[in-house]
């Protein structure tokens, strides 16, 4: 009976790995079909940054928001 439980665990683990691999492949395909739009800034993020800067600096103003990627 212990051998059957071990076999069931192996099959369950293999099924989970197969499902996760399939989902990863599906995500990669969807990302290739629908790439991220570059240069589009979310209005909520811009408003949040502007309000934090204004409250932290006593009326400061945001002139430019630029994203930098770290390597």
C-alpha positions in Angstrom: 0.0 0.0 0.0 2.9 2.4 0.7 4.1 1.9 -2.9 0.7 3.0 -4.3 0.8 6.2 -2.2 4.3 6.9 -3.4 3.2 6.4 -7.1 0.2 8.7 -6.5 2.5 11.4 -5.1 4.8 11.1 -8.0 1.9 11.4 -10.5 0.4 14.3 -8.6 3.8 16.1 -8.6 4.2 15.5 -12.3 0.7 16.8 -13.0 1.4 20.0 -11.1 4.7 20.5 -12.9 3.0 19.9 -16.3 0.2 22.3 -15.4 2.6 25.1 -14.3 4.7 24.6 -17.4 1.6 24.9 -19.6 0.5 28.1 -17.8 4.0 29.5 -18.2 4.0 28.8 -21.9 0.5 30.3 -22.3 1.6 33.5 -20.5 4.7 33.8 -22.7 2.5 33.5 -25.8 0.0 36.1 -24.5 2.9 38.5 -23.7 4.2 38.1 -27.2 0.8 38.7 -28.7 -0.1 41.7 -26.4 3.2 43.5 -25.5 3.3 46.2 -22.9 2.6 49.6 -24.3 5.7 51.7 -23.8 5.5 55.3 -22.8 2.0 55.0 -21.3 1.8 56.3 -17.8 -1.0 55.4 -15.5 -2.9 58.5 -14.4 -3.4 57.2 -10.9 0.4 56.7 -10.4 1.2 60.2 -11.7 -1.4 61.7 -9.4 -0.1 59.7 -6.4 3.5 60.7 -7.1 2.5 64.3 -7.5 0.4 64.4 -4.3 3.2 62.8 -2.3 5.8 65.3 -3.6 3.5 68.2 -3.0 2.8 67.1 0.6 6.4 66.1 1.4 8.0 69.3 0.0 5.3 71.8 1.0 3.8 72.5 -2.4 6.5 71.0 -4.7 5.7 70.3 -8.3 6.5 67.2 -10.4 8.0 68.2 -13.7 9.1 64.9 -15.2 8.6 61.3 -14.2 11.2 58.9 -15.7 11.5 55.2 -15.2 15.0 53.8 -14.9 15.7 50.1 -15.1 18.3 48.6 -12.9 20.6 45.9 -14.2 
